Amino acid sequence: MEPTVRGIVGRMVQLRSHYEVVEKATGVPWWFVGILHYSEWNFREPAQFERQMIDVLISKKFHQAKTRTLGALLWGFDLWNGFRGGVGKESTWVWGGTNILDKKTSRVGAAAIMRYMQSQQLLDMGDPQGSTEMLVLADTLFKVSPEQGFKLSDNDKILVSAGTRLQLLSDEPDQGNHVKVRIPDGVLMGQNDRVDWFVFAQHIQLEGTEPNNKPQDPPVEPETKIAERDRGRSITVPKLGKVYLGDPILTNGHFSWAEATKNGSRIPVDEDVVNGILKIAEAMEEVRDYLGGRPITVNSWYRDPASNRKAGGASRSRHLSGDAVDFVVQGISPPEVNRKLEPWWRDRGGLASASVFTHLDARGYRARWNYGF
């Protein structure tokens, strides 16, 4: 396959000056234009091709895109090819010639061409798989506000089909069982310039994580444990006021404020974080019961922004909101913990596995990834 890719890229480089004419008129990268041209590979009249390509890119509003992330560009290739549901792993046009595509094909896909161009330093767009992807699970509406669709005008909502995959720039829970998501512009028909949308939480799931999300936040021994008579030092947290490190977070619970705050070194910044800690504490009590009452060691719970950066956490880590815990269950390996919890946790939040811990968060919609270490 590589000789074929090399030949394709070689011809693109030869024709680069024509693609750059299109780039100058539209702002769309020359290599994107070249890959679109490869789908037709007919270049009898260069000037005519340039005019046609400029007209079509502008009519499709590709020239207006302000966030040309790799995911958005890959989606654009499929959109051009008539695949209206967004980039899917079954797309030969995008994934032909890569290990993403399960079926065999002789066609060289856009991603394989881009990967080779990266190796030749002809472009630099990062790892095609190094980001969070959103999968739409059911036909749903993307809306400009978190309310019922019938209350919105047609210009304020977009019908998105089940199976659509989009690169996700950010996500956060919102009111009315909605999720506020930020997606690249120029990837949905009718999106115009809007990048922030609201979608029903149970209609989506997240896959993957930030490329550099490899947290290293080892556990510390709680300076005061719940079973001890001395409740330990007191700390003051929003909403609750004074609590003691040796106190259980929940009445008669098994997880302490010492564990949630790293022995008081990470004080919640506001009431929302405290609510997050209380919410995931309830979930962790369920986890403990579900796994037979085995002791659980907390590696990392709440992380303030400085602690999160130092630990190497994701820039939008749920640990910042207090409703995430990285933990180890005595006698069960982290991958096995992940396997046991998967059918139980479902769409209540995020579940991820590393070789040394399991991550659980209570964001309220399904998110899955593997840390890869």
C-alpha positions in Angstrom: 0.0 0.0 0.0 2.9 2.4 0.8 4.1 2.6 -2.9 0.6 3.5 -3.9 0.3 6.2 -1.3 3.7 7.5 -2.2 2.6 7.8 -5.8 -0.6 9.7 -4.9 1.3 12.1 -2.7 4.0 12.6 -5.3 1.4 13.7 -7.9 -0.3 15.9 -5.3 3.0 17.7 -4.7 3.5 18.1 -8.5 0.0 19.8 -8.7 0.5 21.8 -5.5 0.6 25.1 -7.2 -2.9 24.6 -8.5 -4.2 23.6 -5.1 -2.6 26.6 -3.6 -4.6 28.8 -5.9 -7.7 27.3 -4.2 -6.2 27.7 -0.8 -5.5 31.4 -1.4 -9.1 32.0 -2.4 -10.8 29.9 0.3 -8.3 29.4 3.1 -8.9 25.6 2.8 -5.4 23.9 3.1 -3.9 22.9 -0.2 -3.4 19.3 0.8 -7.2 19.0 1.7 -7.9 20.3 -1.8 -5.4 17.7 -3.2 -7.1 14.8 -1.5 -10.5 15.9 -2.7 -9.0 16.0 -6.2 -7.6 12.5 -5.7 -11.2 11.3 -5.4 -11.7 12.3 -9.1 -8.1 12.4 -10.3 -9.0 14.2 -13.5 -6.9 17.2 -14.3 -7.2 17.9 -18.0 -8.0 21.6 -17.4 -6.2 23.0 -14.3 -7.8 26.4 -14.5 -11.3 24.9 -14.8 -10.6 22.6 -11.8 -9.5 25.6 -9.7 -12.6 27.6 -10.5 -14.9 24.7 -9.8 -13.2 23.8 -6.6 -13.4 27.3 -5.3 -17.1 27.6 -6.2 -18.0 24.3 -4.5 -15.9 24.9 -1.4 -17.6 28.3 -0.9 -21.1 26.9 -1.6 -20.5 24.2 1.0 -19.2 26.9 3.4 -15.9 25.1 4.0 -14.1 28.4 3.7 -15.9 29.7 6.8 -14.6 27.0 9.2 -12.7 28.6 12.0 -11.7 25.4 13.9 -10.1 23.2 11.3 -9.2 20.4 13.6 -8.2 17.0 12.2 -11.6 15.5 13.1 -13.4 18.3 11.3 -11.3 17.8 8.2 -11.8 14.1 8.2 -15.6 14.6 8.5 -15.3 17.1 5.6 -13.9 14.4 3.4 -16.8 12.1 4.1 -19.3 15.0 3.6 -17.7 15.7 0.2 -18.1 12.1 -0.7 -21.8 12.2 0.2 -21.7 10.4 3.5 -23.9 12.7 5.5 -23.7 11.0 8.9 -20.1 12.1 9.7 -17.0 10.0 9.8 -17.6 6.4 10.6 -15.1 3.6 11.1 -16.7 1.8 8.1 -15.8 4.7 5.7 -13.5 3.4 3.0 -13.1 6.9 1.6 -11.5 8.0 4.9 -10.0 4.9 6.5 -9.0 2.7 3.5 -5.4 1.5 3.9 -5.4 1.9 7.7 -6.0 -0.5 10.5 -9.1 1.4 11.5 -11.1 -0.2 8.7 -12.0 -3.9 9.3 -12.8 -4.8 5.8 -10.1 -5.2 3.1 -10.0 -2.6 0.3 -7.6 -1.6 -2.4 -8.6 2.0 -2.1 -6.3 4.4 -0.3 -8.3 6.6 2.2 -7.8 10.2 3.2 -6.4 9.3 6.6 -3.6 7.1 5.0 -2.7 9.9 2.7 -2.5 12.4 5.5 -0.5 10.0 7.7 2.1 9.7 4.9 2.2 13.4 4.3 2.8 13.9 8.0 5.8 11.5 7.8 7.1 13.6 4.9 6.6 16.8 6.9 4.1 18.1 4.4 1.5 18.8 7.1 1.3 18.6 10.8 -2.2 17.9 12.2 -1.5 15.5 15.1 -2.8 12.0 15.7 -6.1 11.2 14.0 -7.1 9.1 17.0 -5.7 11.4 19.7 -8.9 13.2 20.7 -12.3 12.7 22.2 -15.0 11.6 19.8 -18.7 11.8 20.3 -21.0 9.0 18.9 -24.7 9.8 18.5 -26.6 6.8 19.7 -30.1 7.8 18.5 -31.6 10.3 16.0 -31.5 13.5 18.1 -31.6 17.3 18.0 -28.6 19.5 18.5 -30.1 22.7 20.0 -29.0 26.2 20.8 -30.5 26.0 24.3 -31.3 23.1 26.7 -35.1 23.0 26.2 -37.6 20.9 24.3 -37.1 20.9 20.6 -40.7 22.0 19.7 -40.1 25.3 21.5 -37.2 26.2 19.1 -37.3 27.5 15.6 -35.9 25.4 12.7 -32.9 27.7 12.6 -32.1 26.9 16.3 -31.9 23.1 16.0 -30.3 20.5 13.7 -31.5 16.9 13.3 -28.5 14.6 13.7 -28.7 10.9 12.7 -27.8 7.9 14.9 -24.3 6.7 14.1 -22.8 10.2 13.5 -19.3 10.6 14.9 -17.9 14.1 15.6 -14.7 15.3 17.2 -15.5 16.9 20.5 -13.7 20.0 21.7 -15.4 20.1 25.1 -18.4 18.8 27.1 -20.1 19.5 30.4 -23.4 18.5 32.0 -26.2 21.0 31.8 -29.8 21.5 33.0 -32.7 19.3 32.0 -30.6 16.2 31.5 -28.7 17.9 28.6 -25.0 18.0 27.8 -23.4 21.2 26.4 -21.0 20.2 23.7 -18.5 22.2 21.6 -17.8 20.8 18.2 -15.6 22.2 15.3 -17.5 24.5 13.0 -18.3 23.4 9.5 -19.1 19.8 10.3 -22.9 19.7 10.4 -25.3 20.9 7.7 -27.0 24.0 9.0 -24.5 24.6 11.7 -23.5 28.0 10.4 -21.0 29.6 12.8 -22.3 28.0 16.0 -19.9 25.6 17.8 -21.8 25.3 21.2 -24.8 23.0 21.2 -27.1 21.2 23.7 -28.0 17.5 23.3 -30.0 15.0 25.4 -27.5 13.2 27.6 -28.7 9.6 26.8 -28.4 10.2 23.1 -24.6 10.4 23.0 -21.5 8.7 24.3 -17.9 9.8 24.4 -15.0 7.7 23.3 -11.3 8.5 23.8 -9.6 11.3 25.7 -7.0 14.0 25.3 -3.7 12.7 23.8 -1.6 13.7 26.9 -4.1 12.6 29.6 -1.8 10.3 31.6 -2.3 11.3 35.2 0.3 10.4 37.8 -1.3 11.0 41.2 -0.3 8.2 43.6 -2.2 7.6 46.8 -1.1 9.0 50.1 -1.9 7.3 53.4 -4.8 9.2 55.1 -3.4 10.9 58.2 -6.5 10.0 60.1 -8.8 7.1 59.3 -12.5 6.7 59.8 -12.1 3.9 62.3 -9.9 5.9 64.6 -11.3 7.7 67.7 -9.4 10.9 66.9 -11.2 12.6 64.0 -8.0 14.4 63.0 -7.6 18.0 61.7 -10.5 20.1 60.7 -10.9 21.8 57.3 -13.5 24.3 56.1 -15.3 23.5 52.9 -18.0 25.4 51.1 -21.6 24.4 51.8 -20.7 22.2 54.8 -18.4 24.4 56.8 -16.1 22.6 59.2 -15.4 18.9 58.6 -12.7 16.6 59.9 -10.3 14.7 57.8 -11.2 11.5 59.6 -15.0 11.9 59.1 -16.7 9.8 56.5 -18.0 12.0 53.6 -21.4 10.3 54.0 -22.9 9.2 57.2 -21.7 5.6 58.0 -19.7 5.7 54.7 -16.3 4.2 54.0 -14.6 7.2 52.3 -13.2 10.1 54.2 -12.5 13.8 53.6 -8.8 12.9 54.0 -9.1 10.8 50.9 -11.2 13.3 48.9 -8.9 16.2 49.6 -5.5 14.5 49.8 -5.2 15.1 53.5 -6.6 18.6 53.3 -4.2 19.8 50.7 -6.9 20.3 48.1 -9.8 22.3 49.5 -12.9 22.5 47.3 -13.1 25.9 45.6 -16.9 26.2 45.7 -20.2 24.5 46.5 -20.4 22.9 43.1 -17.2 20.9 43.8 -18.6 19.8 47.2 -21.8 18.6 45.5 -19.6 16.7 43.1 -17.7 15.1 45.9 -20.9 14.0 47.6 -22.4 12.7 44.4 -19.4 10.5 43.5 -19.0 9.4 47.2 -22.5 7.8 46.9 -21.4 6.1 43.7 -18.2 4.8 45.3 -20.2 3.3 48.2 -22.3 1.5 45.5 -19.0 0.3 43.8 -17.8 -1.1 47.1 -21.0 -3.0 47.7 -21.1 -4.2 44.1 -17.6 -5.6 44.3 -18.3 -7.5 47.5 -17.2 -5.0 50.1 -13.5 -5.2 49.3 -11.3 -2.4 50.6 -10.7 0.4 48.1 -7.6 2.6 47.9 -8.2 6.1 46.6 -5.4 7.3 44.3 -7.0 10.7 43.3 -10.3 12.4 44.0 -10.7 16.2 43.9 -7.9 18.1 42.1 -7.8 21.8 42.0 -6.4 23.3 38.7 -2.8 23.5 39.9 -2.9 19.9 41.3 -4.5 18.7 38.1 -1.8 20.2 35.9 1.0 18.8 38.2 -0.6 15.4 38.1 -0.8 15.4 34.3 -4.6 15.2 34.1 -6.8 16.2 31.2 -7.5 19.9 30.8 -11.2 19.3 31.3 -10.8 16.5 33.9 -13.9 15.7 36.0 -11.5 15.6 39.0 -11.7 19.4 38.8 -15.4 19.2 39.5 -15.0 16.8 42.4 -17.1 14.0 40.9 -14.3 11.7 39.8 -12.2 9.1 41.6 -9.2 7.1 40.5 -9.0 4.0 42.7 -7.7 0.4 43.2 -9.8 -2.5 44.6 -8.0 -4.9 46.8 -7.6 -8.3 45.1 -9.0 -7.3 41.7 -6.9 -6.0 38.9 -7.9 -2.6 37.4 -8.8 -4.1 34.0 -11.0 -6.7 35.7 -12.6 -3.9 37.8 -13.4 -2.1 34.6 -14.9 -5.2 33.0 -17.1 -5.8 36.0 -18.3 -2.2 36.3 -19.0 -1.7 32.5 -22.5 -3.2 32.3 -23.5 -1.7 35.7 -22.3 1.9 35.3 -23.6 2.3 31.7 -24.6 5.9 31.0 -24.2 7.3 34.5 -20.8 8.7 33.7 -17.2 8.0 32.7 -15.4 4.7 33.1 -11.7 4.3 32.1 -9.0 1.9 32.8 -5.2 2.0 33.3 -3.0 -0.8 34.3 -2.6 0.7 37.8 -6.1 2.2 38.6 -9.7 2.5 37.5 -11.3 5.9 36.8 -15.0 6.5 37.6 -16.9 9.8 37.2 -20.5 10.8 37.6 -20.9 13.3 34.8 -24.3 11.8 33.9 -23.6 10.5 30.4 -21.6 7.7 28.9 -17.8 8.2 28.4 -15.2 5.5 27.9 -11.5 5.5 27.3 -8.2 3.7 28.1 -5.2 5.6 29.4 -2.8 3.3 27.6 -0.4 2.8 30.5 
